[in-house]
Amino acid sequence: MGEETYCYQERKSCLKMKSCTEFILILLGLFFKASSGENSTQVYYFEVHIEAGAYKHFTDLISTLTLDVNESVNSSATVQNISITTECNRLNTGMVNCSCNSGYSWSEEVCRNYSQCCNQNECMFYIPNLRAMCLSNNKVLVNGSFIVRDKLFTSDLTDPGSQQYKEFVQTYTSQLEPVYSTLGWFDSLMITGFRQGSVIGGFVMLLTAPFEVAQLEKTTTQLEKNNTFKINLTVTEPLQNGLISYQALISTSCKKDSEWFDVTCKFVNRLNQTTNTTLHIPVIQENSTVCKPHNGWPQAKANFTAIKFCDPNAVGLQKRSCTGYGISGNWGNVISECVNRDLRDLLNDAMDLQRGLGIVENNAANIYSRLKQSTEQKSINTFPNVNESVEVLHIMHNASNIQKSKWNSTFFPFQDFLSSSSNLLNGSLNDSWRPVGNDGNYTLALKYLRAVEGIINQTNPITAPTTDMSQLQQDNVQIIYSKSDPSTPQTFSSDFGVSVTGISSNVSVQTAFKNLGSKLPNTLNNKETVQSGIILSVIGDKKTKISVEYNQKRLPNHEMYCVYWDDINSQWSEKGCKWGGVSKPELCTCDHLSAFTILMAKDPIDLKYMEELTYAGLGFSIVSLTLCLVIEFLVWNAVVKTNIAHFRHTVLVNITVCLLIAHCSFLAAPVPSASPPYWCLPLTVMKHFCFLAAFFWMLCLSLGLLHQVIFVFVHLRKKVYLGLCVFLGYVCPFVIVIVTFITYDNGSTGSYYSSETCWLIYEAALKGSMHAFLFPVFIIVFVNMFTMVVVISRFLKPTLSEGSSHDDAKEVVRSIVKTIVLLTPTLGITWILGLFVLMLDLTTAPYAQIVNYAFTFFNSFQGFFILLTGCFGEKKVRDALLKRFGQQHSVNYKSESSSRITSATKRK
């Protein structure tokens, strides 16, 4: 089965949607309706589901169909015309792909709710949507007003919720609509409000196609004769909107070199007051670059901006730039300044209060009730509507200040006020708080904060009676009136994540705003920060100190800033506020009251010259490790003559090779973003494996040394020891790397490794792939430290037992120092500093900085230290090198002397 949606009036237009076996048709139809002997028309929109093959039969049937519309008066309606406006294709996924036919464009409602569709001919909907329809580009809007001279204007006529307002709307709609509905393609008529001047009513009439002006004049004249009111009309074509619009025709000579004309219009009101406005009108020459008509936008000249009015339900303008050179221009995005009519009416009423036309205390309930209803609508999700809503709050705050309004919580409409304020902070509106293309504009959020703060302060909080706290909480705004012991913590709802733990004011008003922080500046002293999203505003009876705890997650090594909003300099300031430090990262204390929040530095604390030190050390180590391997190759036969020596030098060579490859891998990607993306994962795996292998070989050296010290007379078998070393040195690291790789999403970026550093990820304690490196390394380092302690204790035993002389004690000390110096690099003892690097946050200066620099220095230069202690530190190696190079020098000298003697003999 297929689906079709129809609209009918006195003619018919429709929308056809087709997929394999079905149509979805949205029909715009026009009916002649018999009513009191006259033909009137009405547009209806409806959806009908039919099979695709039945489309022609259906249209033939509907064109001759006569419908009973009112049995009581025996009236009927006949379909006169059907036209296709929209075609939709239902996909197998359940989504519907719709497109507007020529001469039609998406309705304003679609543009508001599906902004991605507005400038496109096609649009994708997740479900069939009755409102997803295209309307004629030739719609006509008639703005009108009528004057009722035999009625008196009352304040109730400014309140759409009053009974008199509703009765007036019903009465005059019933008089206007039957007459104007006789116009062809009449769609709707809506009374927009009443104002003083006897009673002046405004209305808007929409027709979905052009009509004859003579017919409109005739209908209006007839309406005035049959009723006691005078009607004034303004017609705009195509569809435009505004409270007042004018049209003027002028003739001028267009020169070939003229790009535009400036036209000035003079307006004169009934009091002969004048005002001027100048229009910048582009001239389209024969060779001008233009943007072709598109979705209701007329042809426009390139490098100019087209402007048109909003739809009848909104007030304001829409703008769209046309750019380009050559044959055809390109349309830009639509910038809408359209504001919902109910919001504009609400703002006008609030401005009347600001001008003194009414008492704030008498009208506040009505204003905030209507504002609540407006902010609950889905169409609020545009910047103009959010801006208008905040402006209402701002105007009400100013009006209350002007009239010096003071009320307590008994009379103030807290529920509607808080609901309105909270609705504006909903997450769905986050993108609607700044104008399009101006993400750095925070003016609206600041205006909102000051308006809400001011209105709350005007509720006379210091003398207000006890208030039910449950009534002062909404999803995004919560107020706490505190009159209790200042030392008693005032905790907001868990959703806000903030609490006042101490305040030296007997009476205070604490207001928490959720989602407001992200709409305010995120810089402090020109440094970009990460906001908490929570703003806490505190008002007290005196200057006081305050302590606040934020449930803000802090990343390691990131500074936190406790700040307040400085109105004088229009920026965040730390003056008078102090952060609790690493021990109390959630605590802020300030010596004054204001609007507070907590900011976190976007980047961790940067240690100067740390990268330079790292790369210099790694480069030096690579050269040193390479030289160490060369030396081992040169002196191997001269030095390795016992099992012990074989064990030691075999382990030293493997440590050197593993560290050399690991260091080269680090230098292979100093800037990951500049390297091929497929390099990062292999380099991470290589570093992970080689560093682990180096430490496991250090463990083998440690175990061999420990066995030699403890079991003096028990010799290790060569095959057993070397087999154990190979297993520990390569098999264990390989297993750890493979298990880690599989565990962390098969080595995916962001899970196993970071694409920014080409290294494992450390998220928090016991969290992150880095722990697959840290745990084995620290276990091995502690075992190696134990081995060093055992070796040192062997030096101390003879001294303690025999009571040796002072010189012997000095020799023991020298031996201990020598042992520490020689074993520390090859056993990786300096890596114990890494544990302190993890434990000490960089905000704990200067200790953390000292440890970080020490860790980087000793471990980046580890290869150099291994060369000094592992190669040059062993006397046999030094002797072998001296003997090798000394013997070579002696052979060369003897050869040269022999040649000289032979030469001298021959001369004789």
C-alpha positions in Angstrom: 0.0 0.0 0.0 1.1 3.6 -0.6 0.4 6.8 1.2 -1.0 10.1 0.1 -1.6 13.4 1.8 -4.1 15.9 0.4 -4.9 19.5 0.9 -7.9 20.9 -0.8 -9.7 24.2 -1.2 -11.3 25.5 -4.3 -8.7 24.1 -6.5 -6.4 21.3 -5.7 -2.6 20.9 -5.4 -1.0 17.8 -4.1 2.3 16.1 -3.2 3.2 12.7 -4.7 5.6 10.3 -3.0 6.5 7.1 -4.6 8.5 4.0 -3.8 8.4 0.6 -5.5 4.7 0.0 -4.8 3.4 3.1 -3.1 2.8 6.8 -3.3 2.8 9.2 -0.4 0.9 12.2 -1.7 0.5 15.5 0.1 -2.2 17.3 -1.8 -3.0 21.0 -1.6 -6.7 21.2 -2.7 -9.2 23.9 -3.3 -13.0 23.4 -2.8 -15.9 25.5 -3.7 -18.1 25.4 -0.6 -21.8 26.4 -0.8 -22.5 28.8 2.0 -25.4 31.3 2.1 -25.6 31.3 -1.6 -22.0 32.3 -2.2 -18.9 30.3 -3.2 -16.2 30.3 -0.5 -13.0 28.5 -0.5 -10.7 26.8 2.1 -7.4 25.0 1.8 -7.0 21.7 3.6 -4.0 19.4 4.0 -4.5 15.7 4.3 -2.6 12.4 3.7 -4.0 9.5 1.7 -2.3 6.1 1.3 -2.8 4.4 -2.1 -1.1 1.9 -4.3 1.2 3.4 -7.0 -0.8 2.0 -9.8 -4.0 3.5 -8.6 -2.7 7.1 -8.7 -4.4 8.1 -12.0 -7.7 6.5 -11.0 -7.6 8.3 -7.7 -7.0 11.7 -9.3 -9.8 11.2 -11.7 -12.1 10.3 -8.9 -11.2 13.1 -6.6 -11.6 15.8 -9.3 -15.3 14.9 -9.6 -15.9 14.3 -6.0 -18.6 16.3 -4.1 -18.3 16.3 -0.3 -20.9 17.1 2.3 -19.4 19.7 4.5 -22.3 20.7 6.6 -25.4 18.5 6.8 -27.4 21.0 8.8 -27.5 23.5 5.9 -27.2 21.0 3.1 -24.0 22.5 1.8 -21.3 20.7 -0.3 -17.8 21.2 -1.7 -16.4 20.2 -5.0 -12.7 19.7 -5.9 -11.7 21.9 -8.8 -8.0 21.3 -9.2 -5.2 19.0 -8.2 -1.5 19.8 -8.6 1.6 17.9 -7.3 3.7 19.9 -5.0 6.1 17.3 -3.4 7.4 13.9 -4.4 8.6 11.5 -1.8 10.2 8.1 -2.0 9.9 5.7 0.9 13.2 3.8 1.3 13.7 0.3 2.5 15.3 1.7 5.7 12.0 3.3 6.6 13.3 6.8 5.9 11.5 9.0 3.4 13.3 11.1 0.8 11.2 14.1 -0.3 11.7 16.8 -2.9 9.8 19.9 -3.9 8.5 20.2 -7.5 9.0 23.3 -9.6 7.3 26.4 -8.2 7.2 25.0 -4.7 9.6 25.2 -1.7 9.7 23.9 1.8 7.3 25.5 4.3 8.7 27.8 7.0 8.0 25.2 9.6 10.2 22.7 7.8 12.9 25.4 7.6 12.7 26.0 11.4 12.6 22.3 12.5 14.8 20.9 9.8 17.2 23.7 9.0 19.4 21.4 6.9 16.5 21.1 4.4 15.8 24.7 3.9 18.2 25.5 1.1 17.9 22.1 -0.6 15.3 20.8 -3.0 15.5 17.4 -1.4 15.2 16.4 2.3 15.4 13.2 4.2 12.9 12.4 7.0 13.2 9.6 9.4 9.5 9.1 9.5 6.6 10.3 7.3 5.8 13.8 8.4 2.6 15.5 7.7 4.3 18.9 8.2 7.1 18.0 5.7 5.4 19.7 2.8 6.3 22.1 0.0 4.2 25.2 -0.5 3.8 27.5 -3.5 6.4 30.1 -4.1 3.6 32.5 -5.1 1.9 32.7 -1.8 0.4 36.1 -1.0 0.2 37.7 2.5 -2.4 40.4 3.3 -1.8 42.4 6.5 -4.9 44.1 7.7 -6.4 46.1 10.5 -10.0 47.0 11.4 -11.3 49.8 13.6 -14.3 49.1 15.8 -15.6 52.5 17.0 -18.5 51.4 19.1 -16.3 49.3 21.5 -14.1 50.5 24.4 -10.5 49.3 24.7 -9.6 47.5 28.0 -6.4 46.1 29.4 -7.9 42.6 29.0 -7.5 42.9 25.2 -3.7 42.9 25.6 -3.9 39.5 27.4 -4.5 36.5 24.9 -5.5 34.4 27.9 -8.4 36.7 29.0 -12.0 35.8 28.3 -12.7 39.2 26.6 -9.7 38.7 24.2 -10.9 35.2 23.2 -14.5 36.5 22.6 -13.3 39.4 20.4 -11.1 37.0 18.4 -14.0 34.6 17.9 -16.5 37.4 17.1 -14.4 39.2 14.5 -12.9 36.0 13.0 -16.4 34.8 12.3 -17.2 38.1 10.6 -14.0 38.3 8.5 -13.3 34.7 7.5 -16.6 33.9 5.7 -16.3 36.9 3.4 -12.6 36.7 2.7 -12.8 32.9 2.1 -14.6 33.7 -1.1 -11.2 34.7 -2.6 -9.5 32.1 -4.7 -6.9 29.9 -2.9 -7.8 31.4 0.5 -5.8 29.5 3.2 -6.2 31.1 6.6 -7.1 34.3 8.5 -5.7 34.9 11.9 -6.3 37.9 14.3 -2.9 38.9 15.7 -3.9 41.3 18.5 -5.7 44.4 19.6 -4.5 47.9 20.4 -5.9 51.3 21.5 -7.7 53.8 19.2 -11.2 52.8 20.0 -10.4 49.1 19.3 -8.0 48.4 16.5 -7.6 44.8 15.6 -4.8 43.4 13.5 -5.1 40.3 11.3 -3.1 38.4 8.7 -4.6 36.6 5.8 -2.7 34.0 3.7 -3.6 33.0 0.1 -1.7 30.2 -1.6 -1.8 31.8 -5.1 -2.1 35.2 -6.6 -5.6 36.8 -6.9 -7.2 39.8 -8.5 -6.8 43.0 -6.5 -10.2 44.2 -7.7 -11.8 41.2 -6.1 -10.1 41.9 -2.8 -11.3 45.6 -2.9 -14.8 44.5 -3.7 -14.9 41.9 -0.9 -13.5 44.5 1.6 -16.1 47.1 0.6 -18.8 44.6 1.0 -17.5 43.6 4.4 -17.4 47.3 5.6 -21.0 47.9 4.5 -22.3 44.8 6.4 -20.4 45.6 9.6 -19.6 48.6 11.8 -15.8 48.7 11.4 -13.3 50.2 9.0 -10.7 47.9 7.3 -7.2 48.9 6.1 -5.2 46.4 4.0 -1.6 46.0 2.9 -0.8 43.3 0.2 2.7 41.9 -0.2 3.6 39.5 -3.0 5.2 37.0 -2.9 4.9 35.9 0.7 6.3 38.5 3.0 5.9 39.4 6.6 6.2 42.3 9.0 4.1 44.5 11.2 4.0 47.1 8.4 5.2 46.9 4.8 5.2 49.3 1.9 5.7 49.1 -1.8 6.7 51.9 -4.1 7.3 52.0 -7.8 9.8 54.5 -9.3 11.3 55.0 -12.8 15.0 55.7 -13.3 17.6 55.5 -16.1 19.9 52.6 -15.8 23.4 53.4 -17.0 25.6 50.5 -18.2 28.2 51.2 -15.7 25.8 51.5 -12.8 26.1 48.7 -10.2 23.5 50.0 -7.8 21.2 52.9 -6.9 20.6 54.4 -3.5 17.0 55.2 -2.9 15.7 57.2 0.1 12.2 56.9 1.3 10.5 59.5 3.5 7.8 58.4 6.0 5.3 60.7 7.6 2.9 59.7 10.3 -0.4 61.2 11.4 1.4 63.8 13.6 3.5 64.9 10.6 6.6 63.4 12.2 9.1 62.2 9.6 11.8 59.6 9.3 14.0 58.5 6.4 15.5 55.2 5.3 17.9 54.5 2.4 17.8 51.4 0.3 20.9 50.1 -1.5 19.3 48.6 -4.7 21.6 46.6 -7.1 21.2 47.0 -10.8 21.3 43.7 -12.8 22.9 44.5 -16.2 22.9 42.2 -19.2 26.3 40.8 -18.3 25.8 40.7 -14.5 26.5 37.6 -12.6 23.3 36.5 -10.8 22.0 33.7 -8.6 19.0 32.0 -10.2 15.7 31.8 -8.3 15.8 29.0 -5.7 13.3 27.8 -3.1 11.3 31.0 -3.1 14.4 33.3 -3.3 14.2 35.6 -6.3 17.0 36.2 -8.7 19.8 38.2 -7.0 22.9 39.9 -8.2 26.3 38.4 -7.2 28.1 40.0 -4.2 24.8 41.4 -2.8 22.5 40.1 -0.2 18.9 39.2 -0.9 16.3 39.9 1.8 12.8 38.7 2.3 10.2 38.6 5.0 9.4 35.6 7.2 6.2 33.5 7.1 2.9 34.7 8.6 3.7 33.0 12.0 6.9 34.9 12.5 8.2 38.5 12.3 11.4 39.7 10.8 13.6 39.1 7.8 15.6 36.4 6.2 18.9 37.2 4.4 20.9 35.2 1.9 24.1 36.2 0.2 24.8 35.7 -3.5 28.5 35.3 -4.4 30.5 34.4 -7.5 31.9 35.6 -10.8 31.3 34.6 -14.4 28.3 32.9 -15.7 26.4 31.9 -12.5 26.5 33.0 -8.9 26.2 30.8 -5.8 23.7 31.1 -3.0 24.9 31.1 0.5 23.2 29.9 3.7 20.0 31.5 4.8 20.5 33.8 7.8 17.1 34.0 9.6 16.1 36.8 11.9 12.5 35.4 12.2 11.0 35.6 15.6 7.8 33.8 16.6 4.8 36.2 16.7 3.9 35.3 20.2 7.4 36.1 21.4 7.3 39.5 19.6 3.9 40.3 21.1 5.3 39.3 24.5 8.3 41.6 24.1 6.1 44.5 23.1 4.0 44.0 26.2 7.1 43.9 28.4 8.4 47.1 26.7 5.0 48.7 27.4 5.6 48.0 31.1 9.1 49.5 30.8 7.5 52.6 29.3 5.1 52.8 32.3 2.0 51.5 30.5 1.0 49.1 33.3 2.2 48.0 36.7 4.9 45.2 36.8 3.6 43.6 39.9 0.1 43.2 38.3 1.4 41.9 34.9 4.4 39.8 35.9 2.3 36.6 36.2 0.9 37.0 32.7 4.3 37.8 31.2 6.1 34.9 32.7 3.3 32.5 32.0 3.4 33.4 28.3 7.2 33.2 28.3 7.1 29.7 29.7 4.7 28.6 27.0 6.8 30.2 24.3 10.1 28.6 25.6 8.4 25.2 25.6 7.8 25.2 21.9 10.0 23.4 19.5 10.3 26.4 17.3 12.2 28.3 20.0 15.4 26.6 18.7 16.8 29.6 16.7 19.0 32.4 17.8 16.4 35.2 17.1 13.9 33.4 19.3 16.3 32.7 22.1 17.5 36.3 21.9 13.9 37.6 22.0 13.2 35.5 25.1 16.3 36.7 26.9 15.3 40.3 25.9 12.0 39.7 27.7 13.8 38.8 30.9 16.1 41.8 30.5 13.2 44.2 29.9 11.2 42.8 32.9 14.3 43.4 35.0 14.6 47.0 33.8 10.9 47.6 34.2 11.0 46.3 37.8 14.0 48.6 38.5 12.2 51.6 37.1 9.1 51.0 39.1 11.2 49.9 42.1 9.2 46.7 42.4 9.9 44.6 45.4 8.0 41.5 46.3 8.5 38.3 48.3 8.2 34.7 47.2 4.5 34.7 48.1 3.5 37.0 45.3 6.2 36.4 42.7 5.4 33.8 40.0 8.5 31.7 40.7 7.3 28.6 38.9 6.8 30.3 35.5 9.9 32.5 35.9 12.2 29.5 36.8 10.6 27.3 34.1 11.2 30.0 31.4 14.8 30.5 32.6 15.5 26.8 32.7 13.9 26.1 29.3 16.3 28.5 27.7 19.3 26.5 29.0 18.1 23.1 27.6 20.8 21.2 25.8 18.8 21.2 22.6 19.3 25.0 22.4 23.1 25.1 22.8 23.6 26.0 19.2 21.0 28.7 19.3 22.7 31.0 21.8 25.1 32.6 19.3 24.4 34.2 15.8 25.4 32.1 12.8 29.0 32.6 12.1 29.8 34.5 15.3 30.7 31.8 17.8 32.7 34.3 19.9 29.7 36.3 20.8 28.9 35.9 24.5 26.7 39.0 25.0 23.4 37.1 25.1 24.6 34.7 27.9 25.8 37.6 30.0 22.6 39.5 29.5 20.7 36.3 30.6 22.8 35.9 33.7 22.5 39.5 34.8 18.7 39.6 34.0 18.0 36.4 36.0 20.3 37.5 38.9 18.6 40.9 39.0 15.1 39.5 39.0 15.9 37.1 41.8 17.4 40.0 43.8 14.2 42.0 43.2 12.2 39.3 45.0 13.6 40.9 48.2 15.4 37.7 49.3 16.8 39.2 52.5 13.4 39.7 54.1 11.5 37.0 52.2 9.7 34.4 54.3 10.7 30.8 54.4 10.3 29.3 50.9 9.6 25.7 49.9 12.9 24.7 48.3 11.2 22.1 46.1 9.4 24.9 44.3 12.6 26.6 43.4 14.2 23.8 41.3 14.0 23.2 37.6 16.1 21.1 35.3 18.7 23.8 34.7 18.1 26.4 37.4 17.9 26.0 41.2 17.6 28.6 43.9 18.4 28.1 47.6 17.4 30.7 50.2 19.8 30.2 53.1 18.8 31.6 56.5 20.4 28.8 58.6 23.8 28.4 60.2 26.4 29.8 57.7 28.6 26.7 58.4 25.9 24.3 57.3 26.6 23.1 53.7 24.0 24.1 51.2 23.9 21.3 48.6 22.2 21.7 45.3 20.7 18.8 43.4 23.2 16.1 42.3 22.6 17.1 38.7 24.2 20.5 39.3 27.4 19.1 41.0 28.0 22.1 43.3 27.6 22.8 46.9 28.3 25.8 49.2 30.3 24.4 52.1 30.8 27.6 54.0 29.6 31.2 53.9 30.0 33.9 56.5 26.6 35.5 55.7 23.6 34.9 57.8 21.2 35.3 54.8 22.1 34.4 51.2 20.5 33.5 47.9 22.4 30.9 45.9 21.4 30.2 42.3 23.0 27.4 40.3 22.8 27.4 36.5 23.4 24.3 34.5 24.6 24.5 30.8 25.3 28.3 31.2 29.1 28.0 31.5 29.5 26.7 28.0 27.8 29.9 26.7 30.2 32.2 28.5 33.8 33.0 27.6 36.3 30.1 28.1 39.4 32.2 28.3 41.3 33.4 31.4 44.2 35.9 30.9 44.0 35.1 27.1 44.5 31.4 27.8 41.9 28.9 26.6 40.3 26.8 29.3 37.7 24.1 29.7 34.5 25.2 31.5 32.6 23.3 34.0 29.2 24.3 32.6 27.9 25.2 36.1 27.6 28.9 37.2 26.9 29.7 40.8 25.5 33.1 41.6 25.5 34.1 45.3 23.8 37.2 46.8 24.3 38.0 50.5 23.4 40.6 53.1 27.1 41.7 53.5 30.5 41.3 52.0 31.5 37.8 53.0 33.8 34.8 52.4 32.5 31.7 50.7 33.7 28.1 50.1 32.3 26.2 47.1 32.9 22.6 46.1 32.4 21.7 42.4 32.0 18.2 41.1 34.4 18.9 38.3 36.6 16.2 36.9 40.2 17.3 36.7 42.7 15.8 34.3 46.2 15.0 35.6 48.7 17.9 35.5 46.0 20.4 34.5 45.7 23.6 36.5 42.3 24.6 37.9 41.2 28.2 38.3 38.5 29.5 40.7 37.1 32.6 39.0 34.3 35.0 39.2 32.8 37.3 36.5 34.4 40.7 36.6 31.7 43.1 35.3 34.1 46.0 35.0 36.5 44.3 32.7 34.0 41.9 31.2 36.1 38.8 31.8 36.8 36.0 34.2 39.0 37.0 37.1 40.9 35.0 39.9 41.2 38.1 42.2 40.2 37.1 45.7 39.6 33.4 44.8 41.9 30.5 45.5 41.9 26.9 44.4 42.2 24.1 46.9 45.1 22.4 45.2 45.7 18.8 44.4 44.6 17.6 47.8 41.2 19.4 47.4 40.8 19.8 43.7 37.1 20.5 43.9 37.3 23.3 46.5 37.2 27.0 45.7 37.4 29.8 48.3 36.7 33.5 47.6 36.6 36.6 49.8 33.6 38.1 48.1 30.2 37.2 46.5 29.5 37.1 42.8 28.9 34.7 39.9 31.5 31.9 40.3 32.7 29.0 38.3 35.7 26.8 38.1 37.9 26.5 34.9 40.4 23.9 33.9 43.4 24.6 31.8 42.9 23.1 28.3 46.5 21.8 28.2 48.6 20.2 30.9 51.4 22.2 32.5 54.2 22.6 30.0 57.8 21.9 31.2 60.2 24.1 29.3 62.9 22.4 27.2 61.6 19.0 28.2 61.3 17.9 24.5 64.7 19.3 23.6 66.2 17.4 26.6 64.5 14.2 25.6 65.5 14.2 22.0 69.1 15.3 22.8 69.4 12.5 25.3 67.9 9.9 23.0 70.2 11.0 20.2 73.2 10.8 22.5 72.1 7.4 23.8 71.7 6.0 20.2 75.3 6.9 19.4 76.5 5.5 22.7 74.6 2.2 22.4 75.9 1.8 18.9 79.5 2.4 20.1 78.9 -0.1 22.9 77.9 -2.8 20.4 81.1 -2.1 18.4 83.2 -2.4 21.5 81.6 -5.6 22.5 82.4 -7.0 19.0 86.0 -5.9 19.3 86.8 -7.2 22.8 84.5 -10.3 22.9 87.2 -12.9 22.5 89.5 -11.2 24.9 87.0 -10.6 27.7 84.5 -13.5 27.5 86.6 -16.4 28.8 84.4 -17.6 31.7 80.7 -18.5 32.1 80.2 -15.5 34.3 81.7 -13.1 31.8 79.7 -14.8 29.0 76.5 -14.4 31.0 77.1 -10.7 31.7 78.2 -9.7 28.3 75.4 -11.6 26.6 72.8 -9.9 28.7 74.5 -6.5 28.2 74.4 -6.9 24.4 70.7 -7.8 24.4 69.9 -4.8 26.7 71.8 -2.6 24.3 70.1 -3.9 21.2 66.6 -3.6 22.7 67.2 0.0 24.0 68.8 1.0 20.7 65.7 -0.1 18.7 63.3 1.4 21.2 65.1 4.8 21.1 65.2 4.8 17.3 61.5 4.1 17.3 60.9 7.1 19.5 62.9 9.4 17.2 61.2 8.0 14.2 58.0 9.9 15.0 58.9 13.1 17.0 55.8 14.7 15.5 53.1 12.0 14.8 50.9 14.4 12.8 53.8 14.9 10.3 54.4 11.1 9.8 52.3 8.7 7.7 49.3 7.6 9.8 50.1 3.9 9.3 53.4 4.3 11.1 52.0 5.1 14.5 50.7 1.7 15.4 53.8 -0.3 14.4 56.1 2.2 16.2 54.0 1.9 19.3 54.1 -1.9 19.3 57.8 -1.8 18.6 58.5 0.6 21.5 56.2 -1.4 23.8 58.0 -4.7 23.0 61.6 -3.4 23.0 61.4 -1.5 26.2 59.8 -4.5 28.0 62.5 -6.8 26.5 65.2 -4.4 27.7 63.8 -4.5 31.3 63.4 -8.3 31.2 67.0 -8.7 30.2 67.9 -6.3 33.1 66.0 -8.7 35.3 68.1 -11.6 33.9 71.3 -9.6 34.8 69.9 -9.0 38.3 68.9 -12.6 38.9 72.4 -13.8 37.7 74.1 -11.3 40.0 71.8 -12.3 42.9 72.6 -16.0 42.4 76.3 -15.3 42.3 76.2 -13.3 45.6 73.9 -15.7 47.5 75.0 -19.1 46.1 78.7 -18.5 45.9 79.7 -22.2 45.4 76.8 -23.2 43.1 77.6 -22.4 39.5 74.9 -21.7 36.9 74.8 -24.1 33.9 75.3 -22.1 30.7 72.4 -23.6 28.7 69.9 -23.3 31.6 70.8 -19.7 32.3 70.8 -18.6 28.7 67.5 -20.5 28.0 65.9 -18.8 31.0 67.2 -15.4 29.7 65.8 -15.9 26.2 62.4 -16.9 27.6 62.3 -13.9 30.0 63.9 -11.5 27.6 61.7 -12.1 24.5 58.9 -14.5 25.1 57.4 -12.7 28.2 57.4 -9.2 26.5 55.9 -10.7 23.4 53.0 -12.3 25.3 52.4 -9.1 27.3 52.3 -7.0 24.1 50.0 -9.5 22.3 47.5 -9.8 25.2 47.5 -6.0 25.6 47.0 -5.4 21.9 44.0 -7.8 21.8 42.5 -6.5 25.1 42.5 -2.9 24.0 40.2 -3.3 20.9 42.8 -5.0 18.8 45.2 -2.1 18.9 42.7 0.6 17.9 43.7 4.3 18.2 42.3 5.9 21.3 42.2 2.5 23.1 45.6 0.9 22.8 47.6 3.9 21.6 47.3 7.6 21.1 47.7 9.0 17.6 49.0 12.2 19.1 52.0 10.7 20.9 52.4 7.3 19.2 52.6 5.7 22.6 50.4 3.9 25.1 47.5 5.7 26.8 47.4 6.6 30.5 43.9 7.7 31.6 44.0 7.4 35.3 45.2 5.0 38.1 44.7 1.4 37.0 43.1 2.7 33.8 44.7 2.7 30.3 46.9 0.5 28.2 50.0 2.2 29.8 49.6 -0.1 32.8 50.6 -3.1 30.6 54.0 -1.4 30.5 54.2 0.2 34.0 53.4 -2.9 36.0 56.1 -5.2 34.6 58.7 -2.3 34.6 58.1 -1.3 38.2 58.1 -5.0 39.4 61.4 -5.5 37.7 62.9 -2.3 39.0 61.9 -3.2 42.6 63.5 -6.7 42.1 66.6 -5.1 40.8 66.7 -2.6 43.7 66.5 -5.6 46.1 69.4 -7.2 44.3 71.4 -4.0 44.7 70.6 -3.9 48.4 71.8 -7.6 48.8 75.1 -6.8 47.0 75.7 -3.7 49.1 75.0 -5.7 52.3 77.8 -8.1 51.3 80.2 -5.2 51.4 79.0 -4.2 54.9 79.2 -7.6 56.6 82.9 -7.8 57.0 83.1 -4.3 58.3 80.4 -4.9 60.9 81.8 -8.2 62.1 85.5 -7.5 62.2 85.4 -3.9 63.4 87.8 -2.8 60.6 89.8 0.4 60.7 88.7 3.8 59.4 90.6 3.2 56.1 88.7 -0.1 55.6 85.4 1.7 56.2 86.3 4.3 53.6 87.1 1.5 51.2 83.7 -0.1 51.9 82.0 3.2 51.2 83.9 3.5 47.9 82.9 0.0 47.0 79.3 0.7 47.7 79.3 3.9 45.7 81.1 2.1 42.9 78.4 -0.6 42.9 75.6 1.8 42.8 77.1 3.8 40.0 77.9 0.7 37.9 74.7 -1.2 38.5 72.1 1.7 38.4 72.1 2.2 34.6 72.3 -1.5 33.6 69.6 -2.5 36.1 67.3 0.4 35.1 67.1 1.7 38.7 66.6 5.3 37.6 63.2 4.3 36.2 61.9 4.3 39.8 61.6 8.0 39.3 58.8 7.2 36.9 56.7 6.1 39.8 57.1 9.5 41.4 56.3 11.2 38.1 52.9 9.4 38.2 52.4 10.1 41.9 53.3 13.8 41.8 51.0 16.2 39.9 52.8 19.0 38.1 50.7 21.5 40.0 52.7 20.6 43.2 55.7 22.8 42.2 58.6 22.6 42.5 59.0 19.0 43.6 57.1 17.6 40.6 59.2 19.6 38.2 62.5 18.4 39.8 61.4 14.8 39.6 60.2 15.1 35.9 63.5 16.7 34.8 65.5 14.1 36.7 63.5 11.2 35.2 63.9 12.6 31.7 67.6 13.3 32.0 68.6 9.9 33.5 66.5 7.8 31.3 67.0 9.6 28.0 70.8 9.4 28.6 70.6 5.8 29.8 72.4 4.5 26.7 75.3 6.9 27.4 75.5 5.8 31.1 75.4 2.1 30.0 78.4 2.8 27.7 80.3 4.4 30.6 79.4 1.8 33.3 78.8 -1.4 31.2 81.7 -1.0 28.8 84.3 1.4 30.0 83.5 0.7 33.7 84.9 -2.9 33.4 88.7 -3.1 33.7 88.9 -6.1 31.4 87.2 -4.2 28.7 89.5 -1.2 29.1 92.6 -3.4 29.1 91.4 -5.3 26.0 90.8 -2.0 24.2 94.2 -0.6 25.2 95.9 -3.9 24.3 94.1 -4.1 21.0 94.8 -0.5 19.9 98.2 -0.4 21.7 99.3 -3.6 19.9 98.2 -2.3 16.6 100.2 0.9 17.2 103.3 -1.2 18.2 103.0 -3.4 15.0 102.8 -0.3 12.8 105.8 1.2 14.6 107.9 -2.0 14.2 107.0 -2.3 10.6 108.1 1.2 9.9 111.4 0.8 11.7 112.2 -2.4 9.8 111.6 -0.7 6.5 114.1 2.0 7.5 116.8 -0.4 8.5 116.4 -2.4 5.3 116.6 0.7 3.2 119.8 1.8 5.0 121.5 -1.6 4.4 120.8 -1.4 0.7 122.4 2.0 0.5 125.6 0.7 2.0 
